[in-house]
């Protein structure tokens, strides 16, 4: 388990989705997910009974920079789940995230291991224009 994986499990997930349960792969079929058919499988899948939602968490140190192909594959893989799904890209820090900023897709979350109480939501709105990106990188 990497440092990023450990930080997300023990610190960030409890801050971002209090009470969420990390689902082991053998429980995924009960949520409409297959423990096969996607390579690599998400690093972490967590269920919040309070929200009835899944958090599908990708560790950027494991899967590389986010891209549309991977995001679409995750959406298809989890499409049988009948509740809200949150697609999360986890980074060690905002500095690590800055190099991938332009790659993130709309309707995704970004978590930072070194700032467990903070996150970014990429909505695809105009605020993610180049002038906004320049301010964030500064």
Buried (B, 14 or more C-beta within 10 A) or exposed (E): EEEBBEBBBEBBBBEBBEEBEBBEEEBBEEBBBEEEEBEEBBBBBBBBEEBEBBBBBBBBBEBEEBBEEBBEBBBEBBEEBEEEBBBBBBBBEBEBBEEBBEEBBEBBBBBBBBBBEEBBEBEEEEEBEEEEBEEBEE
